[in-house]
Every structure is written in C-alpha cells, then in structure tokens.
Amino acid sequence: MKKKRKYSRRPITDDLIIKTITSIRTRNNKAWMNMLRLAYASKPRQAAKIMNQIVENDKAVTKWMERLGR
C-alpha cells in the first residue's frame, strides 16, 4: 500500500507562470548579450549583418503578435 504524501502543491496561476517566464527571460537575455559582445569583438561586420536580420525578423513577429492582440 502506497503512502500519500502530505504536502500540497502550489497551484499554477497566471501570475506564477508570468513570474517564471520573466525569470527565464532575464537569464536568457544576459546570455544573449554576452554572445552579442563576443560576436562584435571577433567579427563586427558579420555580427552587424546578423543583427540586422534579427531586427527584421523581430519586426515581423511583432506585426503577427499585434494581430493576435486585436
């Protein structure tokens, strides 16, 4: 016979999900910026071209996200 555990799980709320995403994005943004510094230090012209592509892709994603928000 299995014993039941006597602890309660914290309910997963929207607020908890948002806090978790914020924490993950904070760590990821720091790593991303470190990668950006390294790229510009080693090959600045190529890094600039890649950054321009990223910016264009971000703009496209933003347009699609705006459509979701309507």
C-alpha positions, -999 to 999 in steps of 0.1 A, spaced: 0 0 0 14 34 -10 15 62 14 0 95 4 23 124 5 12 151 30 24 182 11 3 204 -10 14 217 -44 12 254 -50 -15 260 -76 -2 271 -110 -17 305 -116 -12 330 -144 9 352 -121 32 322 -113 36 315 -150 44 351 -158 70 352 -129 86 320 -142 88 333 -178 103 366 -165 129 347 -146 139 326 -176 139 355 -200 162 375 -176 188 348 -176 185 343 -213 188 380 -221 221 381 -201 234 352 -221 223 367 -253 240 400 -246 272 381 -237 270 363 -271 265 397 -288 295 412 -272 316 382 -282 304 384 -318 311 421 -322 346 417 -306 356 389 -331 338 398 -363 320 431 -361 308 434 -397 293 399 -398 277 405 -364 261 437 -377 246 418 -407 232 391 -384 218 417 -360 200 435 -389 184 401 -399 173 396 -363 158 431 -361 138 425 -393 126 391 -380 116 407 -347 96 433 -366 77 406 -385 70 387 -352 57 420 -336 33 425 -365 19 390 -361 16 395 -323 -3 427 -328 -28 408 -349 -33 383 -321 -40 412 -297 -69 426 -317 
